[in-house]
Amino acid sequence: MITPELKERFQEDGAVVLRSVFSDYWIEMVQRGIEKNLEKPSKYAEWLNTGENTGTYFNDYCNWKKIPEFQEFVEHSPAAEIAGNLMECEVCSIWMPVDPIPLDSTLRLVRGSHQWGWFKPRKFATENDYLPQILPDSYDSIPVEEIDSGKHYILEWSIEPGDCVVFHMRTIHGAAGNSSSTHQRRVLATRWLGDDASLAVRPWEVSPPLEAVFENPPSIEQLPTIWRLQK
Ligand SMILES: O=C(O)CCC(=O)C(=O)O
């Protein structure tokens, strides 16, 4: 499933698309998980609405241990093996839609930006930086104007259920949102860490908050090992 060429592309571009890697069994499992999540959102859930009759963006975090379908997906689907084989180390996200997603509402990623350095994330709701003040020599604001001007190559793929996009967590990414008033755009995003991942302190309130993931005091050892390369 993961060829050396694909691995190289992931390392260079910071994102790749994989086609038909999840069977209907996993797609339906995740769909059921999302339905349960919508019925019983966690305290971290947010609903973003930009105006009347424009639909809603629902977002929730850290539910994989609370919703059995998500836990099953994390522990037994091909996701862990995909993440482990592609990145070897570091950190990646698997963005797995369970509805068809056309180009105009798909995830957009700035090719190679995982190698640019460190940026302040921006809030989904306001598009403001998590931390408004300037931090010299540490974190830059995302160069939105530069990206919008077309200076950088944007990776974007239309998606069918069963496909996924795997991206390095530092790759700058965003999406226009769902332009359809008739079709849902449901996605499960899982985050995967390699052996060399470490817990870092940020000068802003991180999302999700650390207490959603870790017991106090937080430590990386609290995270379970899901997959190991067989040597
Ligand atoms: O699905 C989206 O619109 C955003 C996803 C995203 O930002 C992420 O998974 O990190």
The ligand as an SDF file (V2000), in Angstrom:
LIG
                    3D

 10  9  0  0  0  0  0  0  0  0999 V2000
  -12.0380   19.2860    7.3510 O   0  0  0  0  0  0  0  0  0  0  0  0
  -11.7000   20.4670    7.4720 C   0  0  0  0  0  0  0  0  0  0  0  0
  -12.3270   21.3770    6.9360 O   0  0  0  0  0  0  0  0  0  0  0  0
  -10.4870   20.8590    8.2710 C   0  0  0  0  0  0  0  0  0  0  0  0
   -9.6520   19.7130    8.7310 C   0  0  0  0  0  0  0  0  0  0  0  0
   -8.4340   20.1240    9.4730 C   0  0  0  0  0  0  0  0  0  0  0  0
   -8.0580   21.2720    9.5480 O   0  0  0  0  0  0  0  0  0  0  0  0
   -7.6440   19.0840   10.1140 C   0  0  0  0  0  0  0  0  0  0  0  0
   -8.0640   17.9110   10.1190 O   0  0  0  0  0  0  0  0  0  0  0  0
   -6.5580   19.4030   10.6430 O   0  0  0  0  0  0  0  0  0  0  0  0
  1  2  2  0
  2  3  1  0
  2  4  1  0
  4  5  1  0
  5  6  1  0
  6  7  2  0
  6  8  1  0
  8  9  2  0
  8 10  1  0
M  END
$$$$
